Amino acid sequence: MYVLEAAPIVTGSVRTPLSFFSRIEVARGSIVSVPVRGRMVPALVVSVRSAADERLDLRSLGYTLKKIGPTPPRRLFSEALMRAVSHEAEESVSTEGAVIAQVCFAGLIAEPRLRAPEIAPPQSDTRPEVLLLEAEVTERVHAYRSMVREAFARGASVLIIAPSLIEVSRLTSELGRGIEERTLQVSSALTGKALRTAWDRALHPDPVLVVGTPHALSFPIATLDTIVVERESARSYVLRSAPRVDVRRFAEHVAREQRARLVYADFPLRAETAARRATGDADDASRPQIRSQSTATVEVRDMRAQKTEGKSFTPLTAETIAALGNAHRRGLVSVVYAARSGVAPLTVCRDCGTPITDPTTGAPMVLHKTPRGTYFFSHRSGAVMSAERSCATCGGWNLISLGIGVERVRDALTTALPDTPIECVTADTVRTHPAALRAIERAQASGAVIVGTDRMLPYLPRAAVVAVASIDSMLSLTNWRAEEHALHTLYTLLERATESFIIETRQPNSRPIQNIVLGTPSEYVRDELAERRTYGYPPYATFIGLEWRGTEARCAEEAARVKQLLAGYDIVGPLPPEAVLRGVYRARATLRLEPNAWPEPDLLARLRSLPPSITCTVDPDDIV
């Protein structure tokens, strides 16, 4: 008889593994089926102990252990990966099963014919090296080629993870030339026979280049020597659902346990990553790039100086529209970026100043225009209201839309440039990877203007003119990383521009915009780190954000529990609950710890004792 500690492979599960019994011995890292709340779910075995060896009397436990399901156990994960998963489970205040559910694509769990990995690298206290590659994407690709050649010469393999499927495809195409038979592309698209073939090839001792989405970190690579985190500033590396796993942090755990070096690559690197140079925690893989190599001229247009008396509002100046039209006449692609979706992020009454808000949450509603009509949409609650409405306060119809959304930019360009094709690339217009590829291909074939939000950034081709119609809304967020996110967005756009890079803004003196004019992001990072040190922000502290939802009374009860449980720690909050849905409120609190003090065993035990309804996030973007 054996007692198993198994963590259900489901997100948002309990924070500690569950106990089951088995009549057969099951290896740690195996997948079994277990009964949870009346249904069988897959679970990851994290520990096994013999009832006979430990003289464990199951009848004296005080509770009844359930038996694992009849599905034969399958060992999918090596001991090294299991140790990395355990570290991440502590970092993210979750279980190993919940972490696996986030970092492993479902095809692996569902595929019954994958052979067990035999990878067992020796444990060592020596920390593998962490390298920084700060360069634009063209130079990064050259560096990757060198890394692959050097690794193959040593008989070793390389894993490169990228934040989006299009970036994975491009890197596979560029790096796999001449070594196609030794290059694997790994993503959730792999199923069935293709998945089994890729799995077996990765287990083979011959060196291989694996390029994939973050899920590729769970793939067994027999001779893994180097892990590269491409475009490490991408916000998608912090997974959206609980547990909020940071893939970059998990990659470092995997590298340490696999005895592989880790390379963080981007231009510019995040401030937290760049700070590791000064502490000696990381070295440069090559001389860091100091300035942007873009040959485009950078122009910042102060929209506060634009005269609009007697004219209808337009989201782009006449000069920018003329530059876009000129690019089309020469058969060249151009790009216009807007930070917000919809027509306008805010609509107010001219008579009394009352904004149109979500009646449940009070959040401003975004005006959207579709072929089916115009409507207000709440991105917080999903509520929809007709645009044919009056002011809720004074009953007036004199409403005005404020701010610049991507749909407003598209409509303005359609009117101003009737002979120029417009391709709109947003999460609403191109929901899938193939749809985005088709939109970009049409634009390149016709010399169109590509208009879009963050959704279009990974797909962007080289463009003669790149214009930023709206970045101010991003700079105005309460998110403490908002400026840094804006900086990375601007440098991504600048890198794609070949002739002109135009920023239209009402905040020309903001640090990201001033820095893009200089073209030296290292100066921004230096100032940002100095400011974070002064006010105690990461990497000079660690934040742990707590968030819970429920009725107003339930939020108050949980707030009292959090306050009592975490007494003695530096905690901000709990903040008063705010409405997010009809009858549903959200409350938050933030713990501030000394740098490198997390995970701390006593605090980890306290946080794990909280109900699963309270989400824990390490270093969240929003702390107030």
FENDA-V619016 format. One record per residue. RES is the residue in three letters. SS is DSSP state (helix for helix, strand for strand, loop for the rest). Layout:
BEGIN
RES,SS ; RES,SS
END
This chain:
BEGIN
MET,loop ; TYR,strand ; VAL,strand ; LEU,strand ; GLU,strand ; ALA,strand ; ALA,strand ; PRO,strand ; ILE,loop ; VAL,loop ; THR,loop ; GLY,loop ; SER,loop ; VAL,loop ; ARG,loop ; THR,loop ; PRO,loop ; LEU,strand ; SER,strand ; PHE,strand ; PHE,strand ; SER,strand ; ARG,loop ; ILE,loop ; GLU,loop ; VAL,loop ; ALA,loop ; ARG,loop ; GLY,loop ; SER,strand ; ILE,strand ; VAL,strand ; SER,strand ; VAL,strand ; PRO,strand ; VAL,strand ; ARG,loop ; GLY,loop ; ARG,strand ; MET,strand ; VAL,strand ; PRO,strand ; ALA,strand ; LEU,strand ; VAL,strand ; VAL,strand ; SER,strand ; VAL,strand ; ARG,strand ; SER,strand ; ALA,loop ; ALA,loop ; ASP,loop ; GLU,loop ; ARG,loop ; LEU,loop ; ASP,loop ; LEU,helix ; ARG,helix ; SER,helix ; LEU,loop ; GLY,loop ; TYR,loop ; THR,loop ; LEU,loop ; LYS,strand ; LYS,strand ; ILE,loop ; GLY,loop ; PRO,loop ; THR,loop ; PRO,loop ; PRO,loop ; ARG,strand ; ARG,strand ; LEU,loop ; PHE,loop ; SER,loop ; GLU,helix ; ALA,helix ; LEU,helix ; MET,helix ; ARG,helix ; ALA,helix ; VAL,helix ; SER,helix ; HIS,helix ; GLU,helix ; ALA,helix ; GLU,helix ; GLU,helix ; SER,loop ; VAL,loop ; SER,loop ; THR,loop ; GLU,helix ; GLY,helix ; ALA,helix ; VAL,helix ; ILE,helix ; ALA,helix ; GLN,helix ; VAL,helix ; CYS,loop ; PHE,loop ; ALA,helix ; GLY,helix ; LEU,helix ; ILE,helix ; ALA,helix ; GLU,loop ; PRO,loop ; ARG,loop ; LEU,loop ; ARG,loop ; ALA,loop ; PRO,loop ; GLU,loop ; ILE,loop ; ALA,loop ; PRO,loop ; PRO,loop ; GLN,loop ; SER,loop ; ASP,loop ; THR,loop ; ARG,loop ; PRO,loop ; GLU,loop ; VAL,strand ; LEU,strand ; LEU,strand ; LEU,strand ; GLU,strand ; ALA,loop ; GLU,loop ; VAL,helix ; THR,helix ; GLU,helix ; ARG,helix ; VAL,helix ; HIS,helix ; ALA,helix ; TYR,helix ; ARG,helix ; SER,helix ; MET,helix ; VAL,helix ; ARG,helix ; GLU,helix ; ALA,helix ; PHE,helix ; ALA,helix ; ARG,loop ; GLY,loop ; ALA,loop ; SER,strand ; VAL,strand ; LEU,strand ; ILE,strand ; ILE,strand ; ALA,loop ; PRO,loop ; SER,loop ; LEU,helix ; ILE,helix ; GLU,helix ; VAL,helix ; SER,helix ; ARG,helix ; LEU,helix ; THR,helix ; SER,helix ; GLU,helix ; LEU,helix ; GLY,loop ; ARG,loop ; GLY,loop ; ILE,loop ; GLU,helix ; GLU,helix ; ARG,helix ; THR,strand ; LEU,strand ; GLN,strand ; VAL,strand ; SER,loop ; SER,loop ; ALA,loop ; LEU,loop ; THR,loop ; GLY,helix ; LYS,helix ; ALA,helix ; LEU,helix ; ARG,helix ; THR,helix ; ALA,helix ; TRP,helix ; ASP,helix ; ARG,helix ; ALA,helix ; LEU,helix ; HIS,loop ; PRO,loop ; ASP,loop ; PRO,loop ; VAL,loop ; LEU,strand ; VAL,strand ; VAL,strand ; GLY,strand ; THR,loop ; PRO,helix ; HIS,helix ; ALA,helix ; LEU,helix ; SER,helix ; PHE,loop ; PRO,loop ; ILE,loop ; ALA,loop ; THR,loop ; LEU,strand ; ASP,strand ; THR,strand ; ILE,strand ; VAL,strand ; VAL,strand ; GLU,strand ; ARG,loop ; GLU,loop ; SER,loop ; ALA,loop ; ARG,helix ; SER,helix ; TYR,helix ; VAL,strand ; LEU,loop ; ARG,loop ; SER,loop ; ALA,loop ; PRO,loop ; ARG,loop ; VAL,loop ; ASP,strand ; VAL,helix ; ARG,helix ; ARG,helix ; PHE,helix ; ALA,helix ; GLU,helix ; HIS,helix ; VAL,helix ; ALA,helix ; ARG,helix ; GLU,helix ; GLN,helix ; ARG,loop ; ALA,loop ; ARG,strand ; LEU,strand ; VAL,strand ; TYR,strand ; ALA,strand ; ASP,strand ; PHE,loop ; PRO,loop ; LEU,loop ; ARG,loop ; ALA,helix ; GLU,helix ; THR,helix ; ALA,helix ; ALA,loop ; ARG,helix ; ARG,helix ; ALA,helix ; THR,helix ; GLY,loop ; ASP,loop ; ALA,loop ; ASP,strand ; ASP,strand ; ALA,loop ; SER,loop ; ARG,loop ; PRO,loop ; GLN,loop ; ILE,loop ; ARG,loop ; SER,loop ; GLN,loop ; SER,loop ; THR,loop ; ALA,loop ; THR,strand ; VAL,strand ; GLU,strand ; VAL,strand ; ARG,strand ; ASP,strand ; MET,helix ; ARG,helix ; ALA,helix ; GLN,loop ; LYS,loop ; THR,loop ; GLU,loop ; GLY,loop ; LYS,loop ; SER,loop ; PHE,loop ; THR,loop ; PRO,loop ; LEU,loop ; THR,loop ; ALA,helix ; GLU,helix ; THR,helix ; ILE,helix ; ALA,helix ; ALA,helix ; LEU,helix ; GLY,helix ; ASN,helix ; ALA,helix ; HIS,helix ; ARG,helix ; ARG,loop ; GLY,loop ; LEU,loop ; VAL,loop ; SER,strand ; VAL,strand ; VAL,strand ; TYR,strand ; ALA,strand ; ALA,loop ; ARG,loop ; SER,loop ; GLY,loop ; VAL,loop ; ALA,strand ; PRO,loop ; LEU,strand ; THR,strand ; VAL,strand ; CYS,strand ; ARG,loop ; ASP,loop ; CYS,loop ; GLY,loop ; THR,loop ; PRO,strand ; ILE,loop ; THR,strand ; ASP,loop ; PRO,loop ; THR,loop ; THR,loop ; GLY,loop ; ALA,loop ; PRO,strand ; MET,loop ; VAL,strand ; LEU,strand ; HIS,strand ; LYS,strand ; THR,strand ; PRO,loop ; ARG,loop ; GLY,strand ; THR,strand ; TYR,strand ; PHE,strand ; PHE,strand ; SER,loop ; HIS,loop ; ARG,loop ; SER,loop ; GLY,loop ; ALA,loop ; VAL,strand ; MET,strand ; SER,strand ; ALA,loop ; GLU,loop ; ARG,loop ; SER,loop ; CYS,loop ; ALA,loop ; THR,loop ; CYS,loop ; GLY,loop ; GLY,loop ; TRP,loop ; ASN,loop ; LEU,strand ; ILE,strand ; SER,strand ; LEU,strand ; GLY,loop ; ILE,loop ; GLY,loop ; VAL,helix ; GLU,helix ; ARG,helix ; VAL,helix ; ARG,helix ; ASP,helix ; ALA,helix ; LEU,helix ; THR,helix ; THR,helix ; ALA,helix ; LEU,loop ; PRO,loop ; ASP,loop ; THR,loop ; PRO,loop ; ILE,strand ; GLU,strand ; CYS,strand ; VAL,strand ; THR,loop ; ALA,loop ; ASP,loop ; THR,loop ; VAL,loop ; ARG,loop ; THR,loop ; HIS,helix ; PRO,helix ; ALA,helix ; ALA,helix ; LEU,helix ; ARG,helix ; ALA,helix ; ILE,helix ; GLU,helix ; ARG,helix ; ALA,helix ; GLN,helix ; ALA,helix ; SER,helix ; GLY,loop ; ALA,loop ; VAL,strand ; ILE,strand ; VAL,strand ; GLY,strand ; THR,loop ; ASP,helix ; ARG,helix ; MET,helix ; LEU,helix ; PRO,helix ; TYR,helix ; LEU,loop ; PRO,loop ; ARG,loop ; ALA,strand ; ALA,strand ; VAL,strand ; VAL,strand ; ALA,strand ; VAL,strand ; ALA,strand ; SER,strand ; ILE,loop ; ASP,helix ; SER,helix ; MET,helix ; LEU,helix ; SER,loop ; LEU,loop ; THR,loop ; ASN,loop ; TRP,loop ; ARG,loop ; ALA,helix ; GLU,helix ; GLU,helix ; HIS,helix ; ALA,helix ; LEU,helix ; HIS,helix ; THR,helix ; LEU,helix ; TYR,helix ; THR,helix ; LEU,helix ; LEU,helix ; GLU,helix ; ARG,helix ; ALA,strand ; THR,strand ; GLU,strand ; SER,strand ; PHE,strand ; ILE,strand ; ILE,strand ; GLU,strand ; THR,strand ; ARG,loop ; GLN,loop ; PRO,loop ; ASN,loop ; SER,loop ; ARG,helix ; PRO,helix ; ILE,helix ; GLN,helix ; ASN,helix ; ILE,helix ; VAL,helix ; LEU,helix ; GLY,loop ; THR,loop ; PRO,helix ; SER,helix ; GLU,helix ; TYR,helix ; VAL,helix ; ARG,helix ; ASP,helix ; GLU,helix ; LEU,helix ; ALA,helix ; GLU,helix ; ARG,helix ; ARG,helix ; THR,helix ; TYR,helix ; GLY,loop ; TYR,loop ; PRO,loop ; PRO,loop ; TYR,loop ; ALA,loop ; THR,strand ; PHE,strand ; ILE,strand ; GLY,strand ; LEU,strand ; GLU,strand ; TRP,strand ; ARG,strand ; GLY,strand ; THR,loop ; GLU,helix ; ALA,helix ; ARG,helix ; CYS,helix ; ALA,helix ; GLU,helix ; GLU,helix ; ALA,helix ; ALA,helix ; ARG,helix ; VAL,helix ; LYS,helix ; GLN,helix ; LEU,helix ; LEU,loop ; ALA,loop ; GLY,loop ; TYR,loop ; ASP,loop ; ILE,strand ; VAL,strand ; GLY,strand ; PRO,loop ; LEU,loop ; PRO,loop ; PRO,loop ; GLU,strand ; ALA,strand ; VAL,strand ; LEU,strand ; ARG,loop ; GLY,loop ; VAL,strand ; TYR,strand ; ARG,strand ; ALA,strand ; ARG,strand ; ALA,strand ; THR,strand ; LEU,strand ; ARG,strand ; LEU,strand ; GLU,loop ; PRO,loop ; ASN,loop ; ALA,loop ; TRP,loop ; PRO,loop ; GLU,loop ; PRO,helix ; ASP,helix ; LEU,helix ; LEU,helix ; ALA,helix ; ARG,helix ; LEU,helix ; ARG,helix ; SER,loop ; LEU,loop ; PRO,loop ; PRO,loop ; SER,loop ; ILE,loop ; THR,strand ; CYS,strand ; THR,strand ; VAL,strand ; ASP,loop ; PRO,loop ; ASP,loop ; ASP,loop ; ILE,loop ; VAL,loop
END
